[in-house]
Amino acid sequence: MYTSNFDTIIDGAIQLSKTRIDSLQQHRAVLGSINFAKEYATVSLNIGRQVGHSMAIARRATNNDVVFSFNRATADQMKHRLNFFNFHEIESYSAKSIPEETYRKYDTIWIDSASVLQVSELDAIYKTYADSANQFVLLG
């Protein structure tokens, strides 16, 4: 499988965050789920365009994840990428059409091209998934 320096950076950041999340769970009661997710359970990397963040998400997402893109067209493109790299259904949505919470536990909420989302869109994603997701990964 193809790996790049960006893949190494992503993997390292995600692993470091996962280790920290486990050790900081006691702060969830004080901060609340949304603030805890934003402060301790989020990895955010933006090193520019055309570096492979969409493909990196498609290669890493599992059937216990949700992927958001900044609009419906990019969500459809992401769905094709996810189907190519995975043999199972992965939920892929536009940040403008966040589904109702399904009360299911998720490993990771992936947000592709997060830097172009409005703050209100990001806030809506956190509000919907803060209680049910282990980690948020914002790329691009």
CORSUL-V829701 format. One record per residue. RES is the residue in three letters. PHI is phi as a letter, one per 30 degrees, with the letter a starting at -180 (999 if undefined). NEAR is the number of other ideal C-beta (glycine too) atoms within 8 Angstrom. D_LAST is the distance of its C-alpha to the last C-alpha in Angstrom with 1 decimal. Layout:
[[RES:PHI:NEAR:D_LAST] [RES:PHI:NEAR:D_LAST]]
//
This chain:
[[MET:999:3:21.8] [TYR:d:3:19.4] [THR:b:5:17.5] [SER:b:7:15.7] [ASN:d:5:15.1] [PHE:d:11:11.5] [ASP:d:11:13.1] [THR:d:9:15.5] [ILE:d:10:13.1] [ILE:e:14:11.4] [ASP:e:8:15.0] [GLY:d:8:16.4] [ALA:d:10:14.1] [ILE:d:11:14.7] [GLN:d:8:18.4] [LEU:d:8:18.9] [SER:d:12:17.6] [LYS:e:10:19.8] [THR:d:8:22.7] [ARG:d:9:22.3] [ILE:e:12:22.0] [ASP:e:7:25.4] [SER:d:6:27.1] [LEU:c:10:26.0] [GLN:e:7:27.1] [GLN:d:6:30.0] [HIS:d:10:27.9] [ARG:e:10:26.9] [ALA:d:5:30.4] [VAL:d:6:30.2] [LEU:d:9:26.7] [GLY:i:7:26.6] [SER:d:9:24.1] [ILE:d:9:21.4] [ASN:d:8:21.5] [PHE:d:14:21.8] [ALA:d:14:18.7] [LYS:d:9:16.7] [GLU:d:9:18.4] [TYR:c:9:19.0] [ALA:c:12:17.3] [THR:b:12:13.6] [VAL:c:10:11.3] [SER:b:8:8.1] [LEU:b:11:6.3] [ASN:b:9:4.3] [ILE:c:6:6.7] [GLY:j:5:6.4] [ARG:c:4:6.9] [GLN:i:4:9.2] [VAL:c:7:8.8] [GLY:j:9:9.1] [HIS:d:13:6.4] [SER:d:14:8.3] [MET:d:8:11.5] [ALA:d:12:10.9] [ILE:d:15:10.7] [ALA:d:13:13.7] [ARG:d:9:15.6] [ARG:c:9:15.4] [ALA:d:13:15.9] [THR:c:10:19.6] [ASN:d:7:22.0] [ASN:c:7:21.7] [ASP:b:13:18.1] [VAL:b:13:16.5] [VAL:c:16:13.4] [PHE:c:15:12.1] [SER:b:14:10.5] [PHE:d:12:10.7] [ASN:a:9:14.1] [ARG:d:8:16.9] [ALA:d:6:16.6] [THR:d:13:13.2] [ALA:d:14:14.5] [ASP:d:8:17.5] [GLN:d:10:15.8] [MET:d:15:14.0] [LYS:e:9:17.5] [HIS:d:8:18.9] [ARG:d:12:16.6] [LEU:d:13:17.4] [ASN:d:7:21.0] [PHE:d:7:21.1] [PHE:d:8:19.9] [ASN:b:11:21.7] [PHE:c:2:25.2] [HIS:b:6:24.8] [GLU:d:4:23.4] [ILE:b:12:20.0] [GLU:d:8:19.4] [SER:b:11:16.6] [TYR:b:12:16.5] [SER:d:11:15.1] [ALA:d:15:14.2] [LYS:d:7:17.2] [SER:b:7:19.5] [ILE:d:10:19.3] [PRO:d:8:22.3] [GLU:d:4:24.9] [GLU:d:8:24.8] [THR:c:6:26.7] [TYR:h:4:27.8] [ARG:c:5:26.5] [LYS:d:7:24.9] [TYR:b:12:21.4] [ASP:d:9:19.9] [THR:b:15:16.2] [ILE:c:13:14.3] [TRP:c:13:10.9] [ILE:b:15:8.5] [ASP:d:15:6.3] [SER:h:13:4.2] [ALA:d:13:5.6] [SER:d:6:5.9] [VAL:c:6:8.3] [LEU:d:11:10.3] [GLN:d:5:13.5] [VAL:e:6:14.7] [SER:d:6:17.4] [GLU:d:12:15.2] [LEU:d:13:13.5] [ASP:e:8:17.0] [ALA:d:10:18.5] [ILE:d:14:16.4] [TYR:d:12:17.4] [LYS:d:8:20.9] [THR:d:10:21.2] [TYR:c:14:20.0] [ALA:e:11:20.7] [ASP:d:6:24.1] [SER:c:10:23.4] [ALA:c:15:20.2] [ASN:d:9:20.3] [GLN:a:14:16.6] [PHE:c:15:13.3] [VAL:b:14:10.1] [LEU:c:12:6.8] [LEU:b:16:3.8] [GLY:i:12:0.0]]
//
